[in-house]
């Protein structure tokens, strides 16, 4: 597995730090695209560099975290090589991977506990894309 990209804004910083520890415990390497504190910041400043690294093949998959998950997901999904899925429970992460070939997990830090986020991450990382009938749908997602 390549390095996993991870980024957050200030609202997601503490959850990001927790998930980095979880990945360390599992022997998973990661690259942190920021932020580096709980000081107020703008999620696009971290989402765009991580999305660029995904598109360049430098990291795969990615994890994006902000307060609701919405802003960082919208930003990430502006990139042609990114399919970011907001997930707050394991089944959503599993379906995002299996049916939508999501390559970025987005977590809503203000609406999920650390333990639940760990379960969501585990589901995301352990689920392969099903392909088959889902492949044609993925191919219909427009690219710039």
N, C-alpha and C positions, 0 to 999 in steps of 0.2 A: 504494500500500500504506500502511495506517495504521502508526503506530509499533508496533513489536514490544515487548511486555512481557517483562521478564526478571527473574528472582529466584532466589535461592539461600540456602542456609544456609552456615555456615562451611566445611563440607566441599566445597561447590561454588563457593566464592568465586573461587578462582584460575581455574577453567574459565569462570566467568561473565565475568570480566575479559577473558580471551582472546577469548571469543565477541563481546564488545562491540567489540573491536578489529577482528575479522573483519567485523562488520556495518558499522563505520565505513569500512573499505576498500571495501566494496561499495556505499556510499552509502545504507545502510538505517538509518532512524532508529529509536531504541529509547528505552524508559523503564525505568530500573532501580528496582525495588521493594525492593532490599536483598538481603542484608546488605552491609555495607561493610568487612568485615575477616574474618580467619580466626579471630577470637575466637569461642568456642563460643556458639551461639545456637540458637533453635528455628525450624525451617522454617515452621510455621504463621503465624508473625508476618509473613512475607513472601509466602507463598502466598495467604493470604486477600485482602490488598489487591490483588494482581495479578488474582486471579480476579474480584473485584468490578469492577475496571476493564475486564476482558474482557466481563463481563455488561453493563456500562454502555455498551459500544461505544467506550471511550476508547482501547483498544489491541487489536490483533489481528494475528497470533496471539500466543501467549505461549511462553516457554521457562522451565522450572523445573528447578533442579539441586540435588541433595543427594547424599550419599554413595552410597547404593544406588539412588536414584530412587524407592524405594517410598514413603517417608513423605510426600514432597512431592506425589507423584501421588495418594495417598489423600486428602490435604488438598484439593488442587485439584479432584478429582472429586466432592467434597461439594457443589460449586456447580452449580446446575442448568444454567447456560450454558457449562459447561466439559466438554470431552472430552480428557483428558490421556492421552497414550500414551508409555510408557517405551520408549525406543529406544537401542540401543547399537551398531547398525550401520545403514547407509543403507537397506537393504531394509525393515527394520522401520519406519523413519520413512515411507518411501514408502507402505507398506501402511496405516499408521495414518491417513495423509491420504486415500489413494485409496479405501479400503474403509470407514473409520470416521469420516471427516470430523473427525479430531482437530484441535483448535484450540490445543492446548498440547503442545509437545515436552518430554518429561522425559528428562533425561540423568543417568546414574549416574556421578558424578564420580570415584569411586574405582575404576571398572572400565573407563574409556575414556580414550584419549589425546587430547590437544588436536587432533591432525590427524584422528583418526577422528571426533571430535565435530564438527569443521568439515564433514566429508563428510556426516554425519548431518543437520546443520542445512541444508546445501545441498539434500539430498534432500527434506527436510520442506518447505522454502520453495518448491521448484520443482514440487511435485506437487499437482495439483488433486484435488478430490473427484470420484470417478467417477459418483456418483449412481446412477441406474438401480436395479438389484436391491438395492443397498446402502442406498438411501434408506429403504425400508420398515423395515430393521433399526434404523437410527438413530432412526426415529420410535418404536420400541418401548422405547427407553431411558427409564425412568421419570424424571419430573421431580417435584420437590416441589411 
